[in-house]
Amino acid sequence: MDSPFVKMFVAMQERIVQQVPGLAHVAHDTGQLSGKGRPPVSWPCVLIDFEDFAFTNMGEHVQMAKGTVVLKLGFAPYSPTAHDTPAEYKAAAMAYYGAEAALHTAIHGWSPGEEQFGSLSRVSVTTQRRTDGYRVRELRYSVAFEDYSTKPQQQWVPAEMFIVLG
């Protein structure tokens, strides 16, 4: 498929699965964490989406795209983290920071592999404020790429097809 978003998603999904241990679910973000009730994911999860892409023309139907990759790192309700919580429970509750660090290490400075893509650079991290007990961190990375998907294909005619007039 020629879509740069498909190429980027597939490469990113493979990278996350290979580089971030312990994840149970890595998928495209289709709003799984937005509804009421138990979200339809396995925990912990990473959901990938592309937001706010702007395009500028480079000529010959080629465009430069710049935008944001959003990674939602989600965890089921966790143990308490109060100062008097037993260490083993606190460590389990804080595991999301380790997963976030591993996710960042895997993605920041990495390129989806083709020369048309720049490397990803973290621009922000936020925590979703939720009342359902689920922990969701949003990691945002900027990326740029050249989109050749609409560039007309050139057709070459072999030289022997030409007649030389003398």
Secondary structure, DSSP 8 states (H G I E B T S, - for coil): ---HHHHHHHHHHHHHHHHSTT-SEEEE-SSTTTSSSS-SS-SSEEEEEEEEEEEEEEETTEEEEEEEEEEEEEE-------TTS-HHHHHHHTHHHHHHHHHHHHHTT---SSTTB---EEEEEEE---SSS-EEEEEEEEEEEEE-TTS-------GGGS----
